[in-house]
Amino acid sequence: MFLIIIVGTAVATVLVLALLTNIFERKAEGLNRYVRVAEVTEDTTDPEVWGKNWPKQYDSYKRTALSTRTRFGGHGGSEALPEEKIERDPWLKRMFLGYAFSIDYRDRRGHAFMLQDQESTERLTKPQSGSCMHCHASIMPVYRKLGDGDALAGMNKTHAMSYQELNKMVHDMGHAHPVSCVDCHDPDSMQLRVTRPAFIVGIQKLAASEAPVPAIPSIDIWRQGPRDKPYDPNADATRTEMRSFACGQCHVEYYCSSAMPLTFPWGNGLKMEDAEKFWNEATIHGERFYDYKHKESGAEILKAQHPEFELWSQGIHSRSGVACADCHMPYMRDGASKVSDHWVRSPLLNVNRACQTCHHIAESEILARVDSIQQKNFDLLQRGGTALMELLDAVAVAKKAGATDEQLKPALEFQRQAQWRLDYIAAENSMGFHAPQEAARILAEAADYARQGQVMALKLAK
């Protein structure tokens, strides 16, 4: 019995010591989250170099090259270019006649392909501005060089450069990487930050306006102050807001061409109508702003880009303090470390960590609810597309009947309004989920304006 007690005590002692050792190791691992084995600076744009210091994040970042697909978006593989949207939905091709998107408009792929896919698009057969690279390359060192250290000045020079000219400069300087670690993290502290000058200017204009911003409470706090200095997202925003701002540097509506510097239309607010008003009040070549003239009708068209940040700001998640990264880059455990998953993808492919942290219901129920929302918005989008095509048909009939451009002006104005709304949701990459009721409202207006324009054109055909 004495021997048994001794052996038992020894075994228990060993187990307790092993447990304590493990606890201390995990605590040390948690305190020392990384070890710098490579020096990174503001000019280190290669994510592989950053990966030497932060291998866990880099391992997940590399997965953005893997194939992912959901029912309403994504691409099935990295072996070839994504499917053409304009072949799957021919009305999109007709909607974009007169614009390069009627030549090539494909499904999206992961962040790893953002530069490669842009360099491969057939849209480059038409003249494109260098500003198009703003969100497709790790371009900040190039901006600083062009601006003699002033990134904003450098960015404002790129619209006058051709895409090929700026692309060559990016490659020659060794920065031909997709958006990289340095674009969102300070290389010394790893603090989240925004770097893109267009976002900083846009958010400052938003803050200086009186537009309601329930999704961005730090702007309301700044507005209550003296306003002697412009709103600075890197100093004034909360960490939660920064987890959306980092994405909002690129996933936004904007305009870039050789005619004017890259512009975010946030001077009136973040709603769809706010951007429309901003563009309607802007001028280009001495005329009211437009992206292109429709090849069939001659209407002056506004082309939406990908307003995920804007639509998110109108939804329940943003008002509840849920950031982009909470769903698309949710936290995960890796040993004793809590890290943000840098495999940026749809939360539908990561329901447990992206959704069920807050929504304590079955995964099947979450997926069913999302599918219901997206299907309804998809159906509204298709009906709006049908209405727009019938508006174009009616305009063609009216022209054949001898209607003048002046007579057609009201109908073409309805086309501009309808097409802007349709494209706003078609280009936004959540199929309405970021703000379901807002997206449905916008699509309902699109169909309404298209039908009103169709009626006006048909009256001219009699």
C-alpha positions in Angstrom: 0.0 0.0 0.0 2.9 2.3 0.8 4.5 1.7 -2.6 1.2 2.3 -4.3 0.8 5.6 -2.5 4.4 6.6 -3.5 3.8 5.7 -7.2 0.4 7.3 -7.3 1.8 10.5 -5.8 4.7 10.5 -8.3 2.4 10.0 -11.2 0.0 12.8 -10.0 3.0 15.1 -9.5 4.3 14.4 -13.0 0.8 15.1 -14.5 0.4 18.3 -12.5 3.8 19.5 -13.6 3.0 18.6 -17.2 -0.2 20.6 -17.0 1.5 23.6 -15.4 4.3 23.5 -18.0 1.6 23.4 -20.8 -0.2 26.3 -19.2 2.9 28.4 -18.9 3.9 27.6 -22.5 0.5 28.6 -23.7 0.6 31.8 -21.7 4.0 32.7 -23.1 2.8 31.9 -26.6 -0.2 34.2 -26.1 2.0 37.0 -24.8 4.6 36.6 -27.6 2.4 36.3 -30.6 5.2 36.5 -33.1 8.9 36.6 -33.4 10.4 39.0 -36.0 12.8 37.0 -38.2 12.5 39.3 -41.2 12.5 43.1 -41.3 9.4 44.7 -42.9 8.9 48.3 -43.8 6.5 50.6 -45.6 8.0 49.4 -48.9 7.7 45.6 -48.1 4.8 44.7 -50.3 5.6 41.0 -50.8 3.3 39.1 -48.4 5.7 36.2 -48.3 8.2 38.3 -46.5 5.6 39.3 -43.9 4.7 35.6 -43.6 8.1 34.9 -42.1 7.0 36.9 -39.0 3.3 36.1 -39.1 3.1 32.6 -40.5 -0.4 31.8 -39.2 -2.0 34.7 -40.9 0.0 34.1 -44.1 -1.0 30.5 -44.2 -4.7 31.5 -44.3 -4.0 34.4 -46.7 -2.6 31.9 -49.2 -5.9 30.1 -49.3 -7.5 33.0 -51.1 -6.0 31.2 -54.2 -8.2 28.2 -53.6 -11.5 27.8 -55.4 -14.6 28.9 -53.6 -18.2 29.2 -54.8 -21.6 30.1 -53.4 -24.9 29.9 -55.2 -24.8 33.6 -56.2 -21.1 34.3 -56.5 -17.5 33.2 -56.7 -15.6 31.1 -59.0 -15.1 27.4 -59.1 -11.4 27.1 -59.5 -8.0 28.8 -60.2 -7.3 26.8 -63.3 -8.9 29.4 -65.7 -10.5 32.8 -65.7 -13.9 33.0 -64.1 -17.2 32.6 -66.0 -18.5 35.6 -67.9 -21.5 37.3 -66.2 -22.5 38.9 -69.5 -22.9 35.4 -71.1 -24.9 34.1 -68.2 -27.1 37.2 -68.1 -27.2 38.6 -71.6 -29.2 41.7 -70.5 -26.1 42.8 -68.7 -24.2 42.9 -72.0 -26.8 45.1 -73.6 -27.1 47.3 -70.5 -23.3 48.0 -70.8 -23.2 48.7 -74.6 -20.8 51.6 -75.1 -18.7 50.6 -72.1 -15.9 48.1 -71.7 -17.9 45.9 -69.4 -19.9 44.8 -72.5 -16.6 43.2 -73.7 -15.5 41.3 -70.5 -17.4 41.1 -67.2 -16.6 38.0 -65.1 -17.3 36.5 -61.7 -14.9 37.3 -58.9 -12.0 35.3 -57.6 -10.0 35.4 -54.3 -7.7 38.3 -53.4 -4.7 36.3 -54.6 -5.9 36.9 -58.2 -6.9 40.5 -58.0 -3.9 41.8 -60.0 -3.6 38.9 -62.3 -7.2 39.0 -63.3 -7.1 42.7 -64.0 -4.0 42.3 -66.1 -5.8 39.6 -68.1 -9.2 41.3 -68.7 -10.2 42.1 -72.3 -11.3 45.5 -71.1 -7.7 46.5 -71.5 -8.2 46.4 -75.2 -9.9 49.8 -74.6 -8.0 52.8 -73.1 -8.0 52.5 -69.3 -6.7 54.9 -66.7 -3.8 54.1 -64.4 -6.1 54.8 -61.4 -7.7 51.4 -62.0 -4.7 49.9 -60.2 -5.6 51.6 -56.9 -7.3 48.5 -55.5 -5.5 45.8 -57.5 -1.9 46.2 -56.5 0.1 47.0 -53.4 0.7 50.4 -54.8 1.5 52.8 -51.9 5.3 52.9 -52.6 4.5 53.9 -56.2 2.2 56.7 -55.0 4.8 58.0 -52.7 7.4 58.0 -55.5 5.1 59.8 -57.9 4.2 62.3 -55.3 7.8 62.9 -53.9 6.6 61.4 -50.6 3.0 62.6 -50.7 0.8 59.6 -51.5 -2.3 61.7 -52.3 -0.4 63.8 -54.8 1.0 60.6 -56.3 -2.4 59.0 -56.6 -3.8 62.2 -58.3 -1.2 61.8 -61.0 -2.1 58.3 -61.9 -5.4 59.1 -63.6 -3.5 60.9 -66.4 -1.3 57.8 -66.9 -2.4 54.8 -69.0 -3.0 51.5 -67.2 -0.1 50.0 -69.1 2.3 52.8 -68.1 1.5 52.5 -64.4 1.4 48.7 -64.5 4.9 48.7 -65.9 6.1 51.1 -63.1 4.5 48.8 -60.5 6.4 45.8 -61.9 9.6 47.6 -62.4 9.6 48.8 -58.7 9.0 45.3 -57.5 5.5 45.9 -56.1 3.4 43.8 -58.5 1.6 42.0 -55.7 -2.1 41.9 -54.9 -3.2 44.0 -52.0 -0.9 43.0 -49.2 -0.2 43.0 -45.5 1.3 46.5 -45.6 -1.9 48.0 -47.0 -3.8 47.3 -43.8 -1.2 46.9 -41.1 1.5 49.2 -39.7 4.8 47.4 -40.2 6.1 48.4 -36.8 3.1 47.8 -34.5 0.9 45.6 -36.8 -1.9 48.1 -35.9 -4.8 48.1 -38.3 -4.9 51.2 -40.5 -6.1 52.6 -43.8 -3.6 53.6 -46.4 -5.5 54.4 -49.6 -5.7 58.2 -50.2 -9.0 58.0 -52.0 -10.7 56.4 -49.0 -9.2 59.0 -46.6 -10.4 61.9 -48.7 -13.8 60.2 -49.2 -14.4 59.5 -45.4 -13.3 63.1 -44.6 -15.9 64.5 -47.0 -18.5 62.1 -45.4 -17.5 63.3 -41.9 -17.7 67.0 -43.0 -21.2 66.5 -44.3 -24.3 66.3 -42.1 -25.4 62.9 -43.5 -26.4 60.4 -40.8 -23.8 57.7 -40.2 -25.3 55.2 -37.6 -22.7 52.6 -38.7 -19.8 54.9 -37.9 -20.3 56.4 -34.4 -16.8 57.9 -34.3 -17.8 60.4 -37.0 -20.6 61.6 -34.8 -18.1 62.0 -31.9 -15.8 64.0 -34.2 -18.7 66.2 -35.4 -19.3 67.2 -31.8 -15.8 68.6 -31.5 -14.2 71.7 -32.9 -13.6 70.2 -36.4 -10.4 72.2 -36.6 -8.7 69.2 -38.2 -10.2 66.8 -40.8 -11.6 63.5 -39.5 -8.7 61.0 -39.4 -9.7 57.4 -39.6 -6.4 56.2 -38.4 -6.7 58.3 -35.2 -10.4 58.9 -34.7 -12.0 55.5 -35.6 -12.5 52.7 -33.2 -10.8 49.3 -33.7 -14.2 47.8 -34.7 -14.7 50.5 -37.3 -11.2 49.9 -38.7 -12.1 46.3 -39.2 -14.6 47.6 -41.8 -12.6 50.6 -43.0 -9.7 48.4 -44.1 -12.1 46.6 -46.5 -13.8 49.9 -47.4 -10.6 51.1 -49.0 -11.5 49.1 -52.1 -15.0 47.5 -51.8 -16.8 50.7 -52.7 -18.3 52.8 -55.4 -15.8 55.1 -57.1 -14.9 56.7 -60.4 -11.6 56.6 -62.2 -10.7 57.7 -65.7 -8.3 60.0 -67.5 -10.8 62.8 -67.1 -10.5 63.2 -63.3 -8.7 61.8 -60.3 -10.0 58.8 -58.5 -13.1 59.8 -56.5 -15.3 58.3 -53.8 -18.8 59.9 -54.0 -19.4 60.3 -50.3 -19.8 64.1 -49.9 -23.6 63.7 -49.4 -23.7 60.4 -47.5 -23.4 56.7 -48.1 -26.9 55.9 -49.4 -27.5 55.0 -53.0 -29.3 58.3 -53.6 -26.4 60.2 -52.0 -23.9 58.9 -54.5 -26.4 59.5 -57.3 -26.8 63.1 -56.2 -23.0 63.5 -55.9 -22.5 62.4 -59.5 -25.5 64.4 -60.8 -23.9 67.5 -59.4 -20.5 66.7 -60.7 -19.2 67.8 -64.1 -16.9 66.2 -66.7 -15.7 67.8 -69.9 -17.9 70.8 -69.0 -21.1 68.6 -68.9 -23.1 66.8 -66.3 -21.1 63.8 -65.1 -21.7 60.4 -66.8 -19.5 57.3 -67.1 -20.5 56.6 -70.7 -23.2 57.2 -73.3 -25.3 54.1 -74.0 -24.5 52.9 -77.5 -28.2 52.1 -78.4 -30.2 54.9 -76.7 -27.6 57.6 -76.2 -28.5 58.0 -72.5 -25.8 59.4 -70.2 -25.2 56.4 -67.9 -23.8 56.1 -64.4 -21.8 52.9 -63.9 -21.7 51.5 -60.4 -18.6 49.7 -59.2 -18.9 47.4 -56.2 -20.5 49.3 -53.3 -20.3 46.7 -50.6 -19.1 49.2 -47.9 -22.0 51.5 -48.8 -24.7 48.8 -48.8 -23.3 47.3 -45.6 -23.6 50.7 -43.9 -27.4 50.6 -44.5 -27.9 47.1 -43.0 -28.7 45.7 -39.6 -25.3 44.1 -39.1 -23.5 47.5 -39.4 -25.9 49.1 -37.0 -25.3 46.3 -34.6 -21.5 46.9 -34.6 -20.7 43.9 -36.8 -17.6 44.7 -38.9 -16.7 43.3 -42.3 -13.9 41.2 -40.8 -16.3 39.7 -38.2 -18.0 37.8 -41.0 -15.4 37.6 -43.8 -12.2 37.2 -41.6 -13.6 35.8 -38.3 -11.3 35.1 -35.4 -10.0 31.5 -34.9 -7.9 29.7 -32.4 -4.5 28.5 -33.4 -2.8 27.0 -30.3 -3.0 29.6 -27.6 -3.3 32.4 -30.1 -6.4 34.1 -31.3 -5.9 35.2 -34.9 -8.1 36.7 -37.6 -8.6 34.3 -40.5 -7.0 35.9 -43.5 -8.7 33.5 -45.9 -11.1 36.2 -47.0 -14.3 34.5 -48.3 -18.0 34.3 -48.0 -19.3 33.6 -44.5 -21.6 31.0 -46.1 -18.4 28.8 -46.4 -17.5 29.4 -42.7 -20.9 29.5 -40.9 -19.6 28.1 -37.6 -17.1 30.9 -36.9 -18.6 33.7 -39.1 -22.3 33.4 -38.1 -22.9 31.1 -35.1 -20.8 33.2 -32.8 -23.9 35.5 -32.6 -26.7 33.5 -34.2 -27.2 30.4 -31.9 -29.3 28.5 -34.4 -28.6 25.5 -36.6 -26.3 26.0 -39.6 -29.0 24.7 -41.9 -31.4 27.4 -40.7 -28.8 30.2 -41.2 -28.1 29.0 -44.7 -31.9 28.8 -45.5 -32.5 32.3 -44.3 -29.6 33.7 -46.4 -30.7 31.8 -49.4 -34.2 33.2 -49.1 -32.9 36.7 -48.9 -30.6 36.3 -51.9 -33.1 34.5 -54.0 -35.7 37.3 -53.5 -33.2 40.0 -54.5 -32.0 37.9 -57.5 -35.5 37.6 -58.7 -36.1 41.3 -58.3 -32.8 42.0 -60.2 -33.9 39.8 -63.1 -37.3 41.5 -63.3 -35.6 44.8 -63.3 -33.3 43.7 -66.1 -36.3 42.6 -68.1 -38.0 46.0 -67.6 -34.8 47.8 -68.7 -34.5 45.8 -71.9 -38.1 46.6 -72.7 -37.4 50.3 -72.1 -34.5 50.0 -74.6 -36.8 48.3 -77.1 -39.4 51.1 -76.7 -36.7 53.8 -77.3 -35.6 52.0 -80.5 -39.2 51.9 -81.7 -39.7 55.6 -80.9 -36.5 56.5 -82.7 -37.7 54.5 -85.7 -40.9 56.5 -85.6 -39.0 59.7 -85.8 -38.7 60.8 -82.2 -36.0 63.4 -81.6 -33.3 63.4 -79.0 -35.1 66.2 -77.2 -38.4 64.3 -77.1 -36.6 61.2 -75.8 -34.8 63.1 -73.0 -37.3 62.2 -70.2 -37.3 58.5 -71.2 -33.5 58.5 -71.3 -33.3 60.1 -67.9 -35.5 57.3 -66.6 -33.0 54.9 -68.2 -30.1 56.6 -66.3 -32.0 56.3 -63.0 -33.1 52.7 -63.6 -29.7 51.4 -64.8 -27.9 53.1 -61.9 -30.1 51.2 -59.4 -29.9 47.9 -61.2 -26.2 48.1 -61.5 -25.8 49.2 -57.9 -27.1 45.8 -56.7 -25.8 43.7 -59.6 -22.2 45.0 -59.0 -22.5 44.7 -55.2 -21.2 41.3 -54.2 -23.7 40.1 -51.6 -26.8 39.7 -53.8 -28.6 42.1 -51.4 -27.6 40.4 -48.1 -25.6 43.2 -46.7 -28.9 45.2 -46.4 -31.8 43.1 -47.7 -34.6 45.6 -47.4 -32.5 48.4 -48.8 -31.4 46.3 -51.7 -35.0 45.3 -52.4 -36.1 48.9 -52.3 -33.4 49.9 -54.8 -34.4 47.1 -57.2 -38.1 48.0 -56.9 -37.2 51.6 -57.9 -35.1 50.3 -60.8 -38.1 48.4 -62.2 -40.4 51.3 -61.6 -38.2 53.9 -63.4 -37.6 51.5 -66.3 -41.3 51.0 -66.8 -42.0 54.8 -66.6 -39.3 55.3 -69.2 -40.8 52.6 -71.4 -44.3 54.2 -71.2 -42.9 57.6 -72.2 -41.0 56.1 -75.1 -44.0 54.2 -76.4 -46.1 57.4 -76.4 -43.6 58.8 -78.8 -43.9 55.8 -81.1 -47.6 56.4 -81.8 
